[in-house]
Amino acid sequence: MAVPRSTTPEERRQHILQTAATLFAQKGIHETSMDDIVQATGLSKGSLYWYFHNREDLLLTLLQLFLDQELQLLQSVQEQEGPASERLYSMLERYIQQLAQAAHLLPVTLDFYAMATRQEKIRHFFQSYYQRFRLLVKEILQQGLVREEFLPFDPDEISIALIALLEGTTLLGIIEPEHIQLEKHALPACRFLLESLKKPS
């Protein structure tokens, strides 16, 4: 779809990113060329390369955008008040809701994960993201331990377990969407784990 000439440079940049993300999800990252993106955006090749030097530049920008949006959402929930278990559940619920809203883009995740096994830059993006994600979860768990809301446990291990539960269910949902849904299967499992950590009232 062509972009109106009246749009601003930032609007054109966002249009490129949104169009590229849709193409990557539909065709796969490796099957989508810069020429495909030029045709889909309605921009000239020169305009596309003015915003992004090459396909890798575009891919890394998209990945950074996705991960930053998720972390901003998680950070906003982490800063709320209330019992640690409820804040954690709210954080995971919001995370899953955001993934569900972008379900059509989830197949791109598989391509990015595969690329992370071979490309240091992609792997570094994911490592940084998961380190920050674990830290947000760990901080809430530690607050709950200090307030004696939980039974004793290692917050590092539990933060990894919660994130692995989410990521594993996401992966299975991409492979078997007719049988596995994030909100239906991941949230109850997270709730079960969090409830098992709480001190008896």
Long-range contacts (C-beta under 8 A, 24 or more apart in sequence): 1-40, 1-41, 1-42, 2-41, 2-42, 2-43, 3-41, 3-42, 3-43, 9-51, 12-43, 12-47, 12-51, 13-51, 15-41, 16-41, 16-43, 16-48, 16-51, 16-52, 16-58, 17-58, 17-61, 17-62, 17-65, 20-58, 20-62, 21-62, 21-105, 21-108, 22-104, 22-105, 24-62, 24-105, 24-108, 24-111, 25-104, 25-105, 25-106, 25-107, 25-108, 28-107, 28-111, 29-59, 29-108, 29-111, 29-112, 29-115, 30-111, 34-58, 56-121, 59-122, 60-121, 60-122, 60-125, 62-108, 63-112, 63-122, 63-125, 64-125, 66-105, 67-125, 67-126, 67-129, 69-98, 70-95, 70-98, 70-129, 70-133, 71-129, 71-132, 71-133, 71-136, 73-98, 74-133, 74-136, 75-136, 78-136, 78-139, 78-140, 83-144, 83-149, 84-140, 84-141, 84-143, 84-144, 84-147, 84-149, 84-150, 85-144, 85-149, 85-150, 85-194, 85-195, 85-197, 85-198, 87-140, 88-137, 88-140, 88-141, 88-144, 88-162, 88-190, 88-194, 89-187, 89-190, 89-191, 89-194, 91-136, 91-137, 91-140, 92-162, 92-166, 92-186, 92-187, 92-190, 93-187, 95-166, 96-166, 96-182, 96-183, 96-186, 96-187, 97-183, 99-170, 99-182, 100-182, 100-183, 106-170, 106-173, 106-174, 107-174, 109-170, 109-171, 109-174, 110-171, 110-174, 130-163, 133-163, 134-159, 134-160, 134-163, 137-162, 137-163, 144-197, 148-199, 149-198, 149-199, 150-197, 150-198, 150-199, 151-197, 151-198, 151-199, 153-197, 158-193, 158-197, 161-193, 162-190, 162-193, 165-189, 165-190, 165-193, 166-190
